[in-house]
Amino acid sequence: MSQIRLYLDEDILERSFVKALRNAGAEIEADLVAQQAQYERLAALNNLKMQETA
């Protein structure tokens, strides 16, 4: 009986770990999307400044 409990505990821990990894991956992806959007805004502003000075 204790062996079954051990397997269940390991399974729960593994599922929790996988869920945590997925959540971390989603957060990293969201950060990358936000950084890309910021880069694109800055590039657009830079292009406007270059046009103003040309």
mmJSON file of the N, C-alpha and C atoms, coordinates in Angstrom:
{"data_MODEL":{"atom_site":{
"group_PDB":["ATOM","ATOM","ATOM","ATOM","ATOM","ATOM","ATOM","ATOM","ATOM","ATOM","ATOM","ATOM","ATOM","ATOM","ATOM","ATOM","ATOM","ATOM","ATOM","ATOM","ATOM","ATOM","ATOM","ATOM","ATOM","ATOM","ATOM","ATOM","ATOM","ATOM","ATOM","ATOM","ATOM","ATOM","ATOM","ATOM","ATOM","ATOM","ATOM","ATOM","ATOM","ATOM","ATOM","ATOM","ATOM","ATOM","ATOM","ATOM","ATOM","ATOM","ATOM","ATOM","ATOM","ATOM","ATOM","ATOM","ATOM","ATOM","ATOM","ATOM","ATOM","ATOM","ATOM","ATOM","ATOM","ATOM","ATOM","ATOM","ATOM","ATOM","ATOM","ATOM","ATOM","ATOM","ATOM","ATOM","ATOM","ATOM","ATOM","ATOM","ATOM","ATOM","ATOM","ATOM","ATOM","ATOM","ATOM","ATOM","ATOM","ATOM","ATOM","ATOM","ATOM","ATOM","ATOM","ATOM","ATOM","ATOM","ATOM","ATOM","ATOM","ATOM","ATOM","ATOM","ATOM","ATOM","ATOM","ATOM","ATOM","ATOM","ATOM","ATOM","ATOM","ATOM","ATOM","ATOM","ATOM","ATOM","ATOM","ATOM","ATOM","ATOM","ATOM","ATOM","ATOM","ATOM","ATOM","ATOM","ATOM","ATOM","ATOM","ATOM","ATOM","ATOM","ATOM","ATOM","ATOM","ATOM","ATOM","ATOM","ATOM","ATOM","ATOM","ATOM","ATOM","ATOM","ATOM","ATOM","ATOM","ATOM","ATOM","ATOM","ATOM","ATOM","ATOM","ATOM","ATOM","ATOM","ATOM","ATOM","ATOM","ATOM"],
"id":[1,2,3,4,5,6,7,8,9,10,11,12,13,14,15,16,17,18,19,20,21,22,23,24,25,26,27,28,29,30,31,32,33,34,35,36,37,38,39,40,41,42,43,44,45,46,47,48,49,50,51,52,53,54,55,56,57,58,59,60,61,62,63,64,65,66,67,68,69,70,71,72,73,74,75,76,77,78,79,80,81,82,83,84,85,86,87,88,89,90,91,92,93,94,95,96,97,98,99,100,101,102,103,104,105,106,107,108,109,110,111,112,113,114,115,116,117,118,119,120,121,122,123,124,125,126,127,128,129,130,131,132,133,134,135,136,137,138,139,140,141,142,143,144,145,146,147,148,149,150,151,152,153,154,155,156,157,158,159,160,161,162],
"type_symbol":["N","C","C","N","C","C","N","C","C","N","C","C","N","C","C","N","C","C","N","C","C","N","C","C","N","C","C","N","C","C","N","C","C","N","C","C","N","C","C","N","C","C","N","C","C","N","C","C","N","C","C","N","C","C","N","C","C","N","C","C","N","C","C","N","C","C","N","C","C","N","C","C","N","C","C","N","C","C","N","C","C","N","C","C","N","C","C","N","C","C","N","C","C","N","C","C","N","C","C","N","C","C","N","C","C","N","C","C","N","C","C","N","C","C","N","C","C","N","C","C","N","C","C","N","C","C","N","C","C","N","C","C","N","C","C","N","C","C","N","C","C","N","C","C","N","C","C","N","C","C","N","C","C","N","C","C","N","C","C","N","C","C"],
"label_atom_id":["N","CA","C","N","CA","C","N","CA","C","N","CA","C","N","CA","C","N","CA","C","N","CA","C","N","CA","C","N","CA","C","N","CA","C","N","CA","C","N","CA","C","N","CA","C","N","CA","C","N","CA","C","N","CA","C","N","CA","C","N","CA","C","N","CA","C","N","CA","C","N","CA","C","N","CA","C","N","CA","C","N","CA","C","N","CA","C","N","CA","C","N","CA","C","N","CA","C","N","CA","C","N","CA","C","N","CA","C","N","CA","C","N","CA","C","N","CA","C","N","CA","C","N","CA","C","N","CA","C","N","CA","C","N","CA","C","N","CA","C","N","CA","C","N","CA","C","N","CA","C","N","CA","C","N","CA","C","N","CA","C","N","CA","C","N","CA","C","N","CA","C","N","CA","C","N","CA","C","N","CA","C","N","CA","C","N","CA","C"],
"label_alt_id":[null,null,null,null,null,null,null,null,null,null,null,null,null,null,null,null,null,null,null,null,null,null,null,null,null,null,null,null,null,null,null,null,null,null,null,null,null,null,null,null,null,null,null,null,null,null,null,null,null,null,null,null,null,null,null,null,null,null,null,null,null,null,null,null,null,null,null,null,null,null,null,null,null,null,null,null,null,null,null,null,null,null,null,null,null,null,null,null,null,null,null,null,null,null,null,null,null,null,null,null,null,null,null,null,null,null,null,null,null,null,null,null,null,null,null,null,null,null,null,null,null,null,null,null,null,null,null,null,null,null,null,null,null,null,null,null,null,null,null,null,null,null,null,null,null,null,null,null,null,null,null,null,null,null,null,null,null,null,null,null,null,null],
"label_comp_id":["MET","MET","MET","SER","SER","SER","GLN","GLN","GLN","ILE","ILE","ILE","ARG","ARG","ARG","LEU","LEU","LEU","TYR","TYR","TYR","LEU","LEU","LEU","ASP","ASP","ASP","GLU","GLU","GLU","ASP","ASP","ASP","ILE","ILE","ILE","LEU","LEU","LEU","GLU","GLU","GLU","ARG","ARG","ARG","SER","SER","SER","PHE","PHE","PHE","VAL","VAL","VAL","LYS","LYS","LYS","ALA","ALA","ALA","LEU","LEU","LEU","ARG","ARG","ARG","ASN","ASN","ASN","ALA","ALA","ALA","GLY","GLY","GLY","ALA","ALA","ALA","GLU","GLU","GLU","ILE","ILE","ILE","GLU","GLU","GLU","ALA","ALA","ALA","ASP","ASP","ASP","LEU","LEU","LEU","VAL","VAL","VAL","ALA","ALA","ALA","GLN","GLN","GLN","GLN","GLN","GLN","ALA","ALA","ALA","GLN","GLN","GLN","TYR","TYR","TYR","GLU","GLU","GLU","ARG","ARG","ARG","LEU","LEU","LEU","ALA","ALA","ALA","ALA","ALA","ALA","LEU","LEU","LEU","ASN","ASN","ASN","ASN","ASN","ASN","LEU","LEU","LEU","LYS","LYS","LYS","MET","MET","MET","GLN","GLN","GLN","GLU","GLU","GLU","THR","THR","THR","ALA","ALA","ALA"],
"label_asym_id":["A","A","A","A","A","A","A","A","A","A","A","A","A","A","A","A","A","A","A","A","A","A","A","A","A","A","A","A","A","A","A","A","A","A","A","A","A","A","A","A","A","A","A","A","A","A","A","A","A","A","A","A","A","A","A","A","A","A","A","A","A","A","A","A","A","A","A","A","A","A","A","A","A","A","A","A","A","A","A","A","A","A","A","A","A","A","A","A","A","A","A","A","A","A","A","A","A","A","A","A","A","A","A","A","A","A","A","A","A","A","A","A","A","A","A","A","A","A","A","A","A","A","A","A","A","A","A","A","A","A","A","A","A","A","A","A","A","A","A","A","A","A","A","A","A","A","A","A","A","A","A","A","A","A","A","A","A","A","A","A","A","A"],
"label_entity_id":["1","1","1","1","1","1","1","1","1","1","1","1","1","1","1","1","1","1","1","1","1","1","1","1","1","1","1","1","1","1","1","1","1","1","1","1","1","1","1","1","1","1","1","1","1","1","1","1","1","1","1","1","1","1","1","1","1","1","1","1","1","1","1","1","1","1","1","1","1","1","1","1","1","1","1","1","1","1","1","1","1","1","1","1","1","1","1","1","1","1","1","1","1","1","1","1","1","1","1","1","1","1","1","1","1","1","1","1","1","1","1","1","1","1","1","1","1","1","1","1","1","1","1","1","1","1","1","1","1","1","1","1","1","1","1","1","1","1","1","1","1","1","1","1","1","1","1","1","1","1","1","1","1","1","1","1","1","1","1","1","1","1"],
"label_seq_id":[1,1,1,2,2,2,3,3,3,4,4,4,5,5,5,6,6,6,7,7,7,8,8,8,9,9,9,10,10,10,11,11,11,12,12,12,13,13,13,14,14,14,15,15,15,16,16,16,17,17,17,18,18,18,19,19,19,20,20,20,21,21,21,22,22,22,23,23,23,24,24,24,25,25,25,26,26,26,27,27,27,28,28,28,29,29,29,30,30,30,31,31,31,32,32,32,33,33,33,34,34,34,35,35,35,36,36,36,37,37,37,38,38,38,39,39,39,40,40,40,41,41,41,42,42,42,43,43,43,44,44,44,45,45,45,46,46,46,47,47,47,48,48,48,49,49,49,50,50,50,51,51,51,52,52,52,53,53,53,54,54,54],
"pdbx_PDB_ins_code":[null,null,null,null,null,null,null,null,null,null,null,null,null,null,null,null,null,null,null,null,null,null,null,null,null,null,null,null,null,null,null,null,null,null,null,null,null,null,null,null,null,null,null,null,null,null,null,null,null,null,null,null,null,null,null,null,null,null,null,null,null,null,null,null,null,null,null,null,null,null,null,null,null,null,null,null,null,null,null,null,null,null,null,null,null,null,null,null,null,null,null,null,null,null,null,null,null,null,null,null,null,null,null,null,null,null,null,null,null,null,null,null,null,null,null,null,null,null,null,null,null,null,null,null,null,null,null,null,null,null,null,null,null,null,null,null,null,null,null,null,null,null,null,null,null,null,null,null,null,null,null,null,null,null,null,null,null,null,null,null,null,null],
"Cartn_x":[0.813,0.0,0.861,1.934,2.791,3.507,3.786,4.427,3.491,2.208,1.224,1.156,1.156,1.119,2.349,3.489,4.725,4.626,4.109,3.936,2.983,1.907,0.942,1.578,2.343,3.028,4.014,4.762,5.711,4.987,3.86,3.079,2.559,2.072,1.573,2.707,3.862,5.008,5.446,5.476,5.875,4.898,3.615,2.598,2.723,2.984,3.154,4.38,5.454,6.679,6.456,5.79,5.505,4.618,3.631,2.752,3.552,4.445,5.278,6.178,6.732,7.568,6.756,5.542,4.687,4.361,4.054,3.744,4.949,6.122,7.336,7.587,7.368,7.541,6.576,5.341,4.347,4.745,5.278,5.727,6.901,7.825,8.982,8.51,7.595,7.074,6.375,5.592,4.908,5.92,6.985,8.039,8.706,8.967,9.592,8.68,7.385,6.427,6.407,6.414,6.42,7.705,8.826,10.1,10.12,9.57,9.508,8.64,7.507,6.623,7.332,8.065,8.819,9.887,10.575,11.589,10.962,9.804,9.136,8.688,8.211,7.836,9.054,10.15,11.373,11.907,11.82,12.271,11.404,10.095,9.196,9.512,9.755,10.125,11.436,12.386,13.666,13.498,12.651,12.39,11.76,10.83,10.219,11.255,12.117,13.177,14.101,14.425,15.323,14.644,13.338,12.611,12.544,12.396,12.327,13.658,14.744,16.058,16.543,15.849,16.298,15.831],
"Cartn_y":[-1.19,0.0,1.26,1.264,2.443,2.665,1.587,1.714,2.408,2.077,2.736,4.214,4.525,5.922,6.67,6.023,6.638,6.942,6.003,6.237,7.391,7.45,8.539,9.885,9.924,11.159,11.6,10.654,10.976,11.506,10.9,11.343,12.756,13.04,14.383,15.4,15.059,15.963,16.204,15.137,15.269,16.155,15.948,16.774,18.231,18.467,19.831,20.482,19.706,20.228,20.574,19.698,19.952,21.187,21.314,22.485,23.753,23.708,24.872,25.234,24.224,24.492,25.132,24.627,25.218,26.665,26.931,28.301,29.217,28.723,29.519,29.773,28.758,28.931,29.958,29.949,30.921,32.33,32.472,33.788,34.297,33.417,33.803,34.224,33.457,33.792,35.153,35.416,36.707,37.845,37.619,38.634,38.901,37.848,38.017,38.787,38.494,39.209,40.692,40.977,42.374,43.079,42.398,42.996,43.262,42.343,42.535,43.736,43.881,45.023,46.326,46.329,47.529,47.854,46.848,47.053,47.667,47.151,47.667,49.112,49.452,50.85,51.76,51.323,52.132,52.271,51.22,51.29,52.267,52.252,53.182,54.622,54.858,56.2,56.636,55.731,56.043,56.42,55.682,55.989,57.365,57.729,59.05,60.141,59.948,60.931,61.078,59.958,60.005,60.77,60.586,61.306,62.797,63.15,64.554,65.265,64.563,65.198,65.127,64.362,64.223,65.403],
"Cartn_z":[0.0,0.0,0.0,0.781,0.832,-0.501,-1.211,-2.527,-3.507,-3.452,-4.318,-3.978,-2.7,-2.256,-2.762,-2.702,-3.186,-4.677,-5.449,-6.882,-7.141,-6.368,-6.533,-6.19,-5.11,-4.724,-5.804,-6.356,-7.425,-8.652,-8.973,-10.116,-9.903,-8.712,-8.391,-8.488,-7.936,-8.01,-9.449,-10.232,-11.63,-12.395,-12.169,-12.849,-12.423,-11.149,-10.653,-11.286,-11.392,-11.992,-13.458,-14.183,-15.602,-15.741,-14.883,-14.924,-14.652,-13.674,-13.355,-14.538,-15.2,-16.376,-17.497,-17.71,-18.745,-18.414,-17.146,-16.737,-16.933,-16.571,-16.747,-18.228,-19.046,-20.487,-21.041,-20.564,-21.022,-20.594,-19.379,-18.913,-19.741,-20.039,-20.863,-22.249,-22.82,-24.144,-24.119,-23.09,-22.969,-22.847,-22.086,-21.962,-23.31,-24.064,-25.373,-26.333,-26.288,-27.132,-26.752,-25.461,-24.997,-25.412,-25.309,-25.725,-27.222,-28.002,-29.451,-29.795,-29.111,-29.344,-28.986,-27.878,-27.481,-28.527,-29.005,-30.039,-31.292,-31.693,-32.886,-32.695,-31.489,-31.211,-31.292,-30.709,-30.745,-32.17,-32.943,-34.336,-35.124,-34.869,-35.56,-35.159,-33.883,-33.435,-34.048,-34.126,-34.74,-36.203,-36.912,-38.318,-38.476,-37.583,-37.625,-37.406,-36.441,-36.158,-37.354,-37.99,-39.151,-40.292,-40.461,-41.514,-41.216,-39.935,-39.548,-39.83,-39.641,-39.817,-41.265,-42.1,-43.497,-44.342],
"occupancy":[1.0,1.0,1.0,1.0,1.0,1.0,1.0,1.0,1.0,1.0,1.0,1.0,1.0,1.0,1.0,1.0,1.0,1.0,1.0,1.0,1.0,1.0,1.0,1.0,1.0,1.0,1.0,1.0,1.0,1.0,1.0,1.0,1.0,1.0,1.0,1.0,1.0,1.0,1.0,1.0,1.0,1.0,1.0,1.0,1.0,1.0,1.0,1.0,1.0,1.0,1.0,1.0,1.0,1.0,1.0,1.0,1.0,1.0,1.0,1.0,1.0,1.0,1.0,1.0,1.0,1.0,1.0,1.0,1.0,1.0,1.0,1.0,1.0,1.0,1.0,1.0,1.0,1.0,1.0,1.0,1.0,1.0,1.0,1.0,1.0,1.0,1.0,1.0,1.0,1.0,1.0,1.0,1.0,1.0,1.0,1.0,1.0,1.0,1.0,1.0,1.0,1.0,1.0,1.0,1.0,1.0,1.0,1.0,1.0,1.0,1.0,1.0,1.0,1.0,1.0,1.0,1.0,1.0,1.0,1.0,1.0,1.0,1.0,1.0,1.0,1.0,1.0,1.0,1.0,1.0,1.0,1.0,1.0,1.0,1.0,1.0,1.0,1.0,1.0,1.0,1.0,1.0,1.0,1.0,1.0,1.0,1.0,1.0,1.0,1.0,1.0,1.0,1.0,1.0,1.0,1.0,1.0,1.0,1.0,1.0,1.0,1.0],
"B_iso_or_equiv":[0.0,0.0,0.0,0.0,0.0,0.0,0.0,0.0,0.0,0.0,0.0,0.0,0.0,0.0,0.0,0.0,0.0,0.0,0.0,0.0,0.0,0.0,0.0,0.0,0.0,0.0,0.0,0.0,0.0,0.0,0.0,0.0,0.0,0.0,0.0,0.0,0.0,0.0,0.0,0.0,0.0,0.0,0.0,0.0,0.0,0.0,0.0,0.0,0.0,0.0,0.0,0.0,0.0,0.0,0.0,0.0,0.0,0.0,0.0,0.0,0.0,0.0,0.0,0.0,0.0,0.0,0.0,0.0,0.0,0.0,0.0,0.0,0.0,0.0,0.0,0.0,0.0,0.0,0.0,0.0,0.0,0.0,0.0,0.0,0.0,0.0,0.0,0.0,0.0,0.0,0.0,0.0,0.0,0.0,0.0,0.0,0.0,0.0,0.0,0.0,0.0,0.0,0.0,0.0,0.0,0.0,0.0,0.0,0.0,0.0,0.0,0.0,0.0,0.0,0.0,0.0,0.0,0.0,0.0,0.0,0.0,0.0,0.0,0.0,0.0,0.0,0.0,0.0,0.0,0.0,0.0,0.0,0.0,0.0,0.0,0.0,0.0,0.0,0.0,0.0,0.0,0.0,0.0,0.0,0.0,0.0,0.0,0.0,0.0,0.0,0.0,0.0,0.0,0.0,0.0,0.0,0.0,0.0,0.0,0.0,0.0,0.0],
"pdbx_formal_charge":[null,null,null,null,null,null,null,null,null,null,null,null,null,null,null,null,null,null,null,null,null,null,null,null,null,null,null,null,null,null,null,null,null,null,null,null,null,null,null,null,null,null,null,null,null,null,null,null,null,null,null,null,null,null,null,null,null,null,null,null,null,null,null,null,null,null,null,null,null,null,null,null,null,null,null,null,null,null,null,null,null,null,null,null,null,null,null,null,null,null,null,null,null,null,null,null,null,null,null,null,null,null,null,null,null,null,null,null,null,null,null,null,null,null,null,null,null,null,null,null,null,null,null,null,null,null,null,null,null,null,null,null,null,null,null,null,null,null,null,null,null,null,null,null,null,null,null,null,null,null,null,null,null,null,null,null,null,null,null,null,null,null],
"auth_seq_id":[1,1,1,2,2,2,3,3,3,4,4,4,5,5,5,6,6,6,7,7,7,8,8,8,9,9,9,10,10,10,11,11,11,12,12,12,13,13,13,14,14,14,15,15,15,16,16,16,17,17,17,18,18,18,19,19,19,20,20,20,21,21,21,22,22,22,23,23,23,24,24,24,25,25,25,26,26,26,27,27,27,28,28,28,29,29,29,30,30,30,31,31,31,32,32,32,33,33,33,34,34,34,35,35,35,36,36,36,37,37,37,38,38,38,39,39,39,40,40,40,41,41,41,42,42,42,43,43,43,44,44,44,45,45,45,46,46,46,47,47,47,48,48,48,49,49,49,50,50,50,51,51,51,52,52,52,53,53,53,54,54,54],
"auth_comp_id":["MET","MET","MET","SER","SER","SER","GLN","GLN","GLN","ILE","ILE","ILE","ARG","ARG","ARG","LEU","LEU","LEU","TYR","TYR","TYR","LEU","LEU","LEU","ASP","ASP","ASP","GLU","GLU","GLU","ASP","ASP","ASP","ILE","ILE","ILE","LEU","LEU","LEU","GLU","GLU","GLU","ARG","ARG","ARG","SER","SER","SER","PHE","PHE","PHE","VAL","VAL","VAL","LYS","LYS","LYS","ALA","ALA","ALA","LEU","LEU","LEU","ARG","ARG","ARG","ASN","ASN","ASN","ALA","ALA","ALA","GLY","GLY","GLY","ALA","ALA","ALA","GLU","GLU","GLU","ILE","ILE","ILE","GLU","GLU","GLU","ALA","ALA","ALA","ASP","ASP","ASP","LEU","LEU","LEU","VAL","VAL","VAL","ALA","ALA","ALA","GLN","GLN","GLN","GLN","GLN","GLN","ALA","ALA","ALA","GLN","GLN","GLN","TYR","TYR","TYR","GLU","GLU","GLU","ARG","ARG","ARG","LEU","LEU","LEU","ALA","ALA","ALA","ALA","ALA","ALA","LEU","LEU","LEU","ASN","ASN","ASN","ASN","ASN","ASN","LEU","LEU","LEU","LYS","LYS","LYS","MET","MET","MET","GLN","GLN","GLN","GLU","GLU","GLU","THR","THR","THR","ALA","ALA","ALA"],
"auth_asym_id":["A","A","A","A","A","A","A","A","A","A","A","A","A","A","A","A","A","A","A","A","A","A","A","A","A","A","A","A","A","A","A","A","A","A","A","A","A","A","A","A","A","A","A","A","A","A","A","A","A","A","A","A","A","A","A","A","A","A","A","A","A","A","A","A","A","A","A","A","A","A","A","A","A","A","A","A","A","A","A","A","A","A","A","A","A","A","A","A","A","A","A","A","A","A","A","A","A","A","A","A","A","A","A","A","A","A","A","A","A","A","A","A","A","A","A","A","A","A","A","A","A","A","A","A","A","A","A","A","A","A","A","A","A","A","A","A","A","A","A","A","A","A","A","A","A","A","A","A","A","A","A","A","A","A","A","A","A","A","A","A","A","A"],
"auth_atom_id":["N","CA","C","N","CA","C","N","CA","C","N","CA","C","N","CA","C","N","CA","C","N","CA","C","N","CA","C","N","CA","C","N","CA","C","N","CA","C","N","CA","C","N","CA","C","N","CA","C","N","CA","C","N","CA","C","N","CA","C","N","CA","C","N","CA","C","N","CA","C","N","CA","C","N","CA","C","N","CA","C","N","CA","C","N","CA","C","N","CA","C","N","CA","C","N","CA","C","N","CA","C","N","CA","C","N","CA","C","N","CA","C","N","CA","C","N","CA","C","N","CA","C","N","CA","C","N","CA","C","N","CA","C","N","CA","C","N","CA","C","N","CA","C","N","CA","C","N","CA","C","N","CA","C","N","CA","C","N","CA","C","N","CA","C","N","CA","C","N","CA","C","N","CA","C","N","CA","C","N","CA","C","N","CA","C","N","CA","C"],
"pdbx_PDB_model_num":[1,1,1,1,1,1,1,1,1,1,1,1,1,1,1,1,1,1,1,1,1,1,1,1,1,1,1,1,1,1,1,1,1,1,1,1,1,1,1,1,1,1,1,1,1,1,1,1,1,1,1,1,1,1,1,1,1,1,1,1,1,1,1,1,1,1,1,1,1,1,1,1,1,1,1,1,1,1,1,1,1,1,1,1,1,1,1,1,1,1,1,1,1,1,1,1,1,1,1,1,1,1,1,1,1,1,1,1,1,1,1,1,1,1,1,1,1,1,1,1,1,1,1,1,1,1,1,1,1,1,1,1,1,1,1,1,1,1,1,1,1,1,1,1,1,1,1,1,1,1,1,1,1,1,1,1,1,1,1,1,1,1]
}}}
